[in-house]
């Protein structure tokens, strides 16, 4: 089995057996048990997509097998009837006008037909069709360096898929020394690549709402570059409380405490497409060091000027010394940021549109199975699952018409 060279979570994809409830088509019952079948529809025109090559990637518990290929007929239908024994899951993909569309990895039911519908779209290279509704960046201390996470949520109000220029749909600059790239959402389903110091995704941004997450580890940072290729409604940067941030357009919006850790939140709103922010970060000066030096100096002077006060000076030196900044504890945090309301004076309580609960259920199922098969380390798995369950609860409450207070 080949593993994507820059991803840990990408390796989980072949074993991501998702509990997706698929609506069986009218001819599914005619298919033999274990058969993979379905149809391809042009989501822009609503018509069946005939004459397209469909590939079925096949996964066992240990490896990825050679893919199967089929061509859609005049009704856009396809079928794979010669599925080898032992296949536990599969993923479908189809190329259309220069873009590749993939389904989520899905569990193969050997006792029943497996039916799916794939959608392709007419392409557009016009970035004005896409809005980056929410761009949230988390910076945490982890080990001897940092962990940085980018959460992106797009909306495409048109009926065409944005495919970018020269296969570059989304580009995220990476700091020098970035390692252990991990993905969720669109980035997990569609493998990207590193090029010229950046992570590049060629996954088309389809009509409607979609989201993706990139996470990586890096040495200690003093600079982070953020690019907004689309009109951006909300940009939020979460950093440890003792980190100072300097960047044009970013302002301090407040602090949040999550799982015992306090973050400063910097934000910008309504950024123009093409905006690039060069974010400088530095350790804020702490009061513990200077105060400690002062006490030592006073103690030394007391010894020199008044020997009889030595005992008192020693007792003072034994008193607890104010601590300087300590490394941030390696604890979990939410994988999707909670939007921070703008100040009350602005009257802006806008929040980001929540996700589809069904998609989050599929994501949790994929994480569980990947962890069971040893494809994700336990610490990463726990973080992702807690955050996904939190997102699921909020999305379910929103679907029911409620709003969860945090």
Beta strands, then each sheet from edge to edge (+ up, - down):
strand 1: 36-42
strand 2: 53-59
strand 3: 68-71
strand 4: 77-80
strand 5: 89-96
strand 6: 99-102
strand 7: 106-107
strand 8: 114-120
strand 9: 123-124
strand 10: 130-142
strand 11: 145-156
strand 12: 161-162
strand 13: 170-173
strand 14: 179-185
strand 15: 193-195
strand 16: 198-201
strand 17: 208-218
strand 18: 223-228
strand 19: 231-240
strand 20: 243-246
strand 21: 251-258
strand 22: 261-271
strand 23: 275-283
sheet 1: 4+ 1- 8-
sheet 2: 3+ 2- 5+ 6-
sheet 3: 3+ 2- 5+ 7-
sheet 4: 9+ 12+
sheet 5: 14+ 17- 11+ 10- 19- 22+ 21-
sheet 6: 13+ 16- 15+
sheet 7: 18+ 23- 20+
end
